[in-house]
Amino acid sequence: MLALFPRFSRALFLTTTFRHACSFSGSSLSLLRFRPSSSSRPSSSLAMASDRDRSWEELRTLSLSLPVGAALESDRELRSSGRGDAHVENTLRLFDKADSSGYVPRITLYRDVAGWCPYCQKTVMLLEEKGVPCFISTVPMRSYGDKPTSFTRLVPSGLLPAMVVDEKHVVTESQVIMETIERMYPPSDGYPAMLPDDDDAPGWKTYRDLARLERDLFGRWCNLIFRPEMPQSMPGGNLLNKIMGGDAAVSPAQRGFEDCLDQVDAALRSTPGPWFTTLHADRPAMIDLIFVSHVERMLASAAYWKGIKIRGTGRWKGLDAWFDAFDQRPSYRAFKSDFYTNVMDIPPQYGPGFFGGDPQTQKSYADMINGQDSASWSLPLPPASPLEPLGA
């Protein structure tokens, strides 16, 4: 379908063809760019009939005339009623309450408009995994625009995500929101458990240890990406790295980050399934959701700024299996971003990233992500990427 409209501007193309294609799987690949090659321009009745771009109405009519377009429109209508799959544009989720006449969800969750905020992502994923009915309202992140006064009256700090319960109780901070949802919708009411039982002392110890490990990994990632390295070519650069515990090729920040990834991988491989705990064999627990939203961004940023490939190298097999399992979850696919989106959205939120690592590898990976390698953005797209799996 991508090759049918080779002359669209990026915004026009994404808002129509590719976004609709993503709607079917719930993905939010909002900033991905393509460079159509001349060989990808088909001669068919669906190709551009003139030198002008089509109007929005013409594009919609054309989309709905195709089987995929008609199916996507049907899916959109289903989701607007609170049914259907997880999706970045959902504003109402009813799950098993969809057929209950007059049912009104107790929860309204406020998240970012773009569907990119990692803290919003893990919170929405929890609602999806538990099947908790809710309203969803979107507001911009601070770096992308002013928040409406209707929101700041509720949440003067402007923090996202935020949750309003029963139209009067406001809860902020993603971790607090997630634990509140777990208490409001417990297993005794038929909702899947996402935390250990209250009397499961070993389970709670594991949860707290893993939560600390996640914060350690996050800190080491920030140290790696958002602080400049001393270039190896500078006088004393190699010596300083050795003094600080690195070697001539690996900075102390990279070594610390990779060592922490080793610990995360060991924790995943210590369980019989792909998840961090044995709470469920077929679905993630809360600690998995806490990890995944930032680790997803680590995959892209470590490759782009440092030339470090995390997934698919064979070094971190537990992480590989974990991501493979997440790729099967609709809750994850609905908010998963592509590498380009992540590396473009990280600086406005976290600050600029600094290039480092092996210069040749780093440039190679950055060129793949930026589409400067003459292959990764050319249509027809290759069936797989050396860096970025296409997913389920």
Phi and psi in degrees as a GROMACS rama.xvg file:
@    title "Ramachandran Plot"
@    xaxis  label "Phi"
@    yaxis  label "Psi"
@TYPE xy
-62.0254  -34.0425  LEU-2
-80.5761  -2.06978  ALA-3
-77.4002  -21.518  LEU-4
-129.451  67.1469  PHE-5
-73.7542  -11.6402  PRO-6
-105.718  6.86315  ARG-7
-67.9129  145.652  PHE-8
-65.7878  162.971  SER-9
-59.6066  -47.8038  ARG-10
-63.3558  -43.4758  ALA-11
-64.0243  -43.9982  LEU-12
-62.7316  -47.7608  PHE-13
-66.3443  -40.1749  LEU-14
-70.2611  -20.676  THR-15
-108.102  -85.262  THR-16
-60.1768  -58.5915  THR-17
-70.3741  -38.3213  PHE-18
-64.0209  -40.3448  ARG-19
-63.1961  -40.7719  HIS-20
-61.863  -40.6094  ALA-21
-67.7526  -27.7206  CYS-22
-58.3785  -32.3001  SER-23
-66.3965  -32.1775  PHE-24
-106.996  -3.18874  SER-25
81.7517  15.6718  GLY-26
-81.5344  153.994  SER-27
-119.638  63.7699  SER-28
-91.4111  74.4132  LEU-29
-79.2297  -24.2835  SER-30
-113.855  5.62815  LEU-31
-61.9733  137.243  LEU-32
-118.787  154.426  ARG-33
-134.049  150.502  PHE-34
-121.134  93.295  ARG-35
-63.5965  136.802  PRO-36
-90.9463  159.567  SER-37
-62.8125  -29.7006  SER-38
-72.1672  -13.7261  SER-39
-92.0661  5.4813  SER-40
-93.2276  105.053  ARG-41
-78.4312  154.209  PRO-42
-99.0219  100.26  SER-43
-156.399  171.798  SER-44
-68.0542  -13.9161  SER-45
-92.3462  -7.65787  LEU-46
-72.8733  166.792  ALA-47
-62.4534  127.431  MET-48
-85.6808  -13.4859  ALA-49
-149.297  -177.688  SER-50
-82.7027  -2.49509  ASP-51
-100.431  153.479  ARG-52
-73.3221  148.731  ASP-53
-75.4255  156.628  ARG-54
-75.8213  166.062  SER-55
-59.0233  -41.9508  TRP-56
-65.9479  -38.6772  GLU-57
-64.2771  -40.3577  GLU-58
-64.7976  -41.8885  LEU-59
-64.2979  -45.2136  ARG-60
-60.8788  -43.2374  THR-61
-63.2666  -43.2289  LEU-62
-61.9871  -44.7661  SER-63
-70.5869  -17.692  LEU-64
-77.377  -13.0221  SER-65
-94.0988  147.797  LEU-66
-56.0622  -41.6311  PRO-67
-65.7464  -43.4053  VAL-68
-61.1681  -42.2028  GLY-69
-64.2486  -39.8768  ALA-70
-65.8098  -39.2652  ALA-71
-66.7109  -37.9691  LEU-72
-65.5282  -39.7818  GLU-73
-63.2005  -40.6835  SER-74
-64.0383  -40.2425  ASP-75
-62.0759  -43.533  ARG-76
-64.6023  -38.7455  GLU-77
-62.8404  -44.2119  LEU-78
-67.733  -30.6136  ARG-79
-66.0794  -19.065  SER-80
-93.805  6.19939  SER-81
92.0555  1.14382  GLY-82
-101.571  -168.996  ARG-83
82.8568  -167.73  GLY-84
-87.4028  166.594  ASP-85
-59.6982  142.169  ALA-86
-161.449  146.77  HIS-87
-65.2506  -21.6622  VAL-88
-98.8742  3.9139  GLU-89
-63.4319  139.769  ASN-90
-120.187  -6.76676  THR-91
-146.342  130.53  LEU-92
-128.677  124.433  ARG-93
-115.879  -27.5276  LEU-94
53.8078  -122.891  PHE-95
-77.1407  -2.50766  ASP-96
-94.6821  4.10405  LYS-97
-61.1244  -30.0256  ALA-98
-97.835  7.35826  ASP-99
-89.633  110.213  SER-100
-61.9978  127.621  SER-101
79.5869  5.79685  GLY-102
-68.4933  133.778  TYR-103
-123.513  120.261  VAL-104
-59.3886  145.962  PRO-105
-79.3992  -23.0634  ARG-106
-106.102  137.667  ILE-107
-121.207  120.99  THR-108
-102.342  130.456  LEU-109
-101.729  125.539  TYR-110
-135.205  178.548  ARG-111
-76.7024  150.006  ASP-112
-61.3575  -40.9661  VAL-113
-74.0944  -15.4012  ALA-114
69.9117  28.2133  GLY-115
-110.71  -29.039  TRP-116
-52.1457  122.133  CYS-117
-64.6462  -31.1256  PRO-118
-73.9829  -35.7643  TYR-119
-68.1304  -38.8048  CYS-120
-57.6697  -49.9192  GLN-121
-66.3832  -32.2239  LYS-122
-69.8351  -44.8654  THR-123
-64.5919  -38.4962  VAL-124
-60.6074  -37.571  MET-125
-63.5317  -45.725  LEU-126
-58.3824  -41.4095  LEU-127
-67.5878  -45.8005  GLU-128
-65.642  -33.958  GLU-129
-85.6414  -19.5684  LYS-130
73.2316  42.2839  GLY-131
-89.7983  122.091  VAL-132
-61.9188  140.855  PRO-133
-164.828  158.039  CYS-134
-93.0121  150.209  PHE-135
-128.048  125.234  ILE-136
-122.449  145.185  SER-137
-116.253  143.043  THR-138
-137.952  155.459  VAL-139
-73.3521  148.727  PRO-140
-67.494  155.129  MET-141
-56.1849  -37.2376  ARG-142
-73.7882  -8.47456  SER-143
-116.023  9.97225  TYR-144
145.494  164.967  GLY-145
-74.2567  142.377  ASP-146
-80.9123  144.909  LYS-147
-65.388  149.41  PRO-148
-62.5704  -27.4387  THR-149
-62.1797  -29.6442  SER-150
-83.8726  -45.2014  PHE-151
-67.0207  -22.8619  THR-152
-66.1111  -35.6351  ARG-153
-77.358  -42.574  LEU-154
-128.122  85.9832  VAL-155
-56.6091  -30.5505  PRO-156
-72.0146  -19.2988  SER-157
76.6153  8.34949  GLY-158
-64.3214  140.87  LEU-159
-123.087  143.602  LEU-160
-75.9031  166.962  PRO-161
-139.355  148.856  ALA-162
-128.899  135.085  MET-163
-113.413  125.968  VAL-164
-109.101  128.867  VAL-165
55.6172  31.0527  ASP-166
64.1745  15.1395  GLU-167
-145.563  -27.3751  LYS-168
-97.6513  119.872  HIS-169
-102.347  130.038  VAL-170
-124.638  131.838  VAL-171
-123.641  174.696  THR-172
74.5728  120.425  GLU-173
-57.3487  -42.1488  SER-174
-63.6448  -42.5835  GLN-175
-66.6114  -41.4972  VAL-176
-60.2826  -46.0891  ILE-177
-64.0313  -42.6927  MET-178
-69.2976  -33.013  GLU-179
-64.9787  -43.9377  THR-180
-59.6872  -41.2339  ILE-181
-62.1154  -39.1095  GLU-182
-73.0837  -35.3976  ARG-183
-72.357  -29.1477  MET-184
-127.746  74.5597  TYR-185
-82.0851  167.496  PRO-186
-57.8641  -30.2676  PRO-187
-64.0561  -18.5421  SER-188
-100.701  11.0276  ASP-189
95.2609  5.20177  GLY-190
-94.9799  141.828  TYR-191
-64.0348  140.471  PRO-192
-72.1856  136.707  ALA-193
-117.124  -5.40807  MET-194
-129.847  160.588  LEU-195
-63.1125  158.749  PRO-196
-59.9099  153.424  ASP-197
-57.7887  -33.7136  ASP-198
-93.3953  10.2758  ASP-199
-93.2746  80.6959  ASP-200
-60.6747  -46.038  ALA-201
-62.1567  -37.4451  PRO-202
-63.2811  -40.5184  GLY-203
-69.6847  -35.1294  TRP-204
-62.7921  -44.0067  LYS-205
-61.3176  -43.3857  THR-206
-60.7082  -46.674  TYR-207
-68.4114  -38.2479  ARG-208
-62.8349  -42.0922  ASP-209
-68.4684  -37.4005  LEU-210
-63.1067  -38.429  ALA-211
-66.9536  -38.2738  ARG-212
-63.2054  -38.316  LEU-213
-63.162  -41.3825  GLU-214
-67.5947  -35.1115  ARG-215
-65.096  -44.4944  ASP-216
-63.1543  -42.8908  LEU-217
-59.8367  -44.6482  PHE-218
-63.3355  -40.4505  GLY-219
-69.8014  -34.501  ARG-220
-63.5164  -45.6196  TRP-221
-60.3165  -41.9386  CYS-222
-63.7393  -35.0732  ASN-223
-73.7191  -46.2421  LEU-224
-87.3366  -38.4752  ILE-225
-104.551  12.1684  PHE-226
-126.02  136.655  ARG-227
-69.9279  144.067  PRO-228
-92.0209  153.036  GLU-229
-75.1473  119.454  MET-230
-56.4812  142.563  PRO-231
-63.2685  -25.3875  GLN-232
-78.5522  -13.8935  SER-233
-74.8822  147.489  MET-234
-57.2439  127.323  PRO-235
86.1688  -4.01989  GLY-236
-61.1081  -49.7192  GLY-237
-65.0661  -40.6914  ASN-238
-63.6954  -42.6359  LEU-239
-62.581  -41.5514  LEU-240
-60.5393  -40.2023  ASN-241
-66.2825  -42.9913  LYS-242
-61.0654  -38.0122  ILE-243
-83.6201  5.29066  MET-244
101.496  5.89524  GLY-245
-100.069  -158.077  GLY-246
-138.451  -172.217  ASP-247
-62.8263  -24.2172  ALA-248
-108.388  -20.5434  ALA-249
-123.024  125.128  VAL-250
-73.8848  158.98  SER-251
-57.5789  -36.8925  PRO-252
-65.1935  -41.6835  ALA-253
-67.0588  -42.1627  GLN-254
-61.0727  -43.8696  ARG-255
-63.7587  -40.7542  GLY-256
-64.267  -46.3925  PHE-257
-67.9796  -36.3963  GLU-258
-63.8234  -37.3539  ASP-259
-69.5831  -37.6742  CYS-260
-59.7248  -36.0204  LEU-261
-59.785  -41.2056  ASP-262
-66.1608  -42.0157  GLN-263
-62.3507  -43.5059  VAL-264
-63.4571  -41.2092  ASP-265
-62.5728  -39.4182  ALA-266
-63.0923  -40.1946  ALA-267
-68.4801  -39.2005  LEU-268
-76.2766  -8.86218  ARG-269
-80.1043  -10.0051  SER-270
-106.326  155.384  THR-271
-71.2218  -22.9497  PRO-272
-104.467  -167.837  GLY-273
-82.2511  -9.41403  PRO-274
-95.3279  170.59  TRP-275
-70.845  -26.4724  PHE-276
-129.145  175.02  THR-277
-103.204  19.0988  THR-278
-58.3263  -42.6239  LEU-279
-137.718  141.473  HIS-280
-82.3437  -27.8845  ALA-281
-111.543  6.50515  ASP-282
-153.555  158.093  ARG-283
-74.4052  158.755  PRO-284
-100.773  178.533  ALA-285
-59.6164  -37.9483  MET-286
-64.5286  -31.8082  ILE-287
-64.0597  -41.1041  ASP-288
-67.2699  -36.355  LEU-289
-62.7491  -38.7558  ILE-290
-74.6025  -44.6417  PHE-291
-67.3803  -34.1343  VAL-292
-65.3479  -34.4379  SER-293
-87.404  -34.7479  HIS-294
-62.8674  -35.9283  VAL-295
-55.9673  -42.0197  GLU-296
-72.7817  -27.0366  ARG-297
-66.1254  -36.7522  MET-298
-55.5885  -47.9663  LEU-299
-73.6925  -46.7785  ALA-300
-70.7038  -38.2762  SER-301
-64.9776  -37.8627  ALA-302
-68.3025  -45.4657  ALA-303
-70.4973  -47.8724  TYR-304
-92.5625  -23.5516  TRP-305
-125.405  -4.16655  LYS-306
69.5131  29.2487  GLY-307
-106.386  119.574  ILE-308
-97.1263  124.61  LYS-309
-98.4821  -50.2694  ILE-310
-88.4057  132.841  ARG-311
88.3044  13.2962  GLY-312
-92.4321  -17.235  THR-313
92.8305  -13.7972  GLY-314
-75.3719  -39.502  ARG-315
-115.102  73.067  TRP-316
-68.679  -30.8134  LYS-317
-64.4461  -42.4591  GLY-318
-65.3701  -37.8841  LEU-319
-59.026  -48.6132  ASP-320
-65.7476  -35.9483  ALA-321
-63.1986  -48.4941  TRP-322
-66.6776  -36.759  PHE-323
-59.6355  -40.2645  ASP-324
-68.5615  -41.3602  ALA-325
-63.5622  -35.6886  PHE-326
-62.5075  -15.8555  ASP-327
-89.6048  -7.92575  GLN-328
-93.5804  121.491  ARG-329
-56.9918  -33.2647  PRO-330
-63.0804  -33.1576  SER-331
-81.2754  -44.6883  TYR-332
-60.9953  -29.4128  ARG-333
-65.6994  -26.2522  ALA-334
-123.757  2.48081  PHE-335
-66.5457  132.992  LYS-336
-105.178  158.875  SER-337
-80.4644  167.881  ASP-338
-63.3614  -41.246  PHE-339
-61.684  -45.9165  TYR-340
-58.0547  -44.4535  THR-341
-64.1912  -45.1825  ASN-342
-72.736  -23.5153  VAL-343
-81.6178  -30.9077  MET-344
-87.5331  -18.9586  ASP-345
-65.6106  -49.4071  ILE-346
-57.3515  -42.8608  PRO-347
-62.0447  -24.7791  PRO-348
-94.5444  -38.4996  GLN-349
-113.477  -15.593  TYR-350
107.127  172.136  GLY-351
-69.075  143.499  PRO-352
-88.6455  154.316  GLY-353
-115.415  132.881  PHE-354
-72.1569  147.77  PHE-355
-173.305  -161.909  GLY-356
73.7972  -161.442  GLY-357
-69.0635  118.399  ASP-358
-59.1726  -40.2737  PRO-359
-67.9437  -45.0365  GLN-360
-66.4917  -42.6696  THR-361
-60.0042  -45.5646  GLN-362
-64.492  -39.4067  LYS-363
-60.7248  -45.6595  SER-364
-69.4607  -41.6444  TYR-365
-62.0911  -39.0585  ALA-366
-65.0233  -37.0457  ASP-367
-62.6581  -43.7966  MET-368
-70.6608  -38.8151  ILE-369
-81.1601  -9.76197  ASN-370
78.1941  23.423  GLY-371
-96.3854  8.30231  GLN-372
-97.2027  7.9392  ASP-373
65.6901  12.6495  SER-374
-135.902  -45.0156  ALA-375
-68.4767  -23.7474  SER-376
-108.284  6.99864  TRP-377
-87.9947  138.304  SER-378
-92.2726  144.455  LEU-379
-71.2957  144.724  PRO-380
-64.9575  144.654  LEU-381
-65.2017  154.112  PRO-382
-68.4499  -17.5974  PRO-383
-152.026  158.763  ALA-384
-116.255  140.179  SER-385
-61.9001  -25.4538  PRO-386
-100.15  -41.2215  LEU-387
-123.29  103.546  GLU-388
-59.3545  145.624  PRO-389
-73.5371  -17.0775  LEU-390
85.2818  -177.184  GLY-391
